[in-house]
Amino acid sequence: MAEETVVIDPPAAAPAEAPAPAAPTPSYGGFRGRDDRAPRETDGVEKVVHINRCAKVVKGGRRFSFSALVVSGDAKGKVGCGFGKANEVSDAIKKATEASRKNMFSICLKDSTIPHEVVGSHGGGHILLKHATPGTGIIAGGGARAVLEAAGVKDVIGKSLGSSNHANVVRATLAALTALRPADEILRARGKEIKERKAL
């Protein structure tokens, strides 16, 4: 009796499954990833006047902290100063910058200079500011120069008459700028009227 050969076909391969979609990236409070962040545009002028380091002696050694004094302005007649403390320099500057922007106020300017001579004081700091002709520039240094540049004053003569402490000089300069008044307001307070100049 002849033997019959039975041929068994191999099982058909299963169809390939489509790849699963990638899981969405968690947002974590609106964070879109480092590549999606646009650079933050800062308007105005920010100047770091002084950074002070303080050391606290503890059981394990010394612990350092930093304080920063920053002046901010829009170079168009607004200026302010701020003070910040932190364990890192960058954090101290950031805090001081935020504080200075919150403390900004408007001052009175006449073209590129100040309308009149003025003296400002704060603590032991005293400063004298005089108006100057166009092209003179800012003749002042230290914290006073930083304040004047941030405020947008381009021609002025300044002289520190008291303490050289950075904070006192900055606040004395701000006090001087706060005391500035336009000519019509000064004459009105004196009971006088502004006379118009006749063209020659």
Secondary structure as GFF3:
##gff-version 3
##sequence-region A 1 200
A	DSSP	three_ten_helix	34	36	.	.	.	ID=ss1
A	DSSP	beta_strand	45	58	.	.	.	ID=ss2
A	DSSP	beta_strand	61	73	.	.	.	ID=ss3
A	DSSP	beta_strand	78	86	.	.	.	ID=ss4
A	DSSP	alpha_helix	89	102	.	.	.	ID=ss5
A	DSSP	beta_strand	105	106	.	.	.	ID=ss6
A	DSSP	beta_strand	118	122	.	.	.	ID=ss7
A	DSSP	beta_strand	125	131	.	.	.	ID=ss8
A	DSSP	beta_strand	138	139	.	.	.	ID=ss9
A	DSSP	alpha_helix	142	151	.	.	.	ID=ss10
A	DSSP	beta_strand	156	160	.	.	.	ID=ss11
A	DSSP	alpha_helix	166	178	.	.	.	ID=ss12
A	DSSP	alpha_helix	183	189	.	.	.	ID=ss13
###
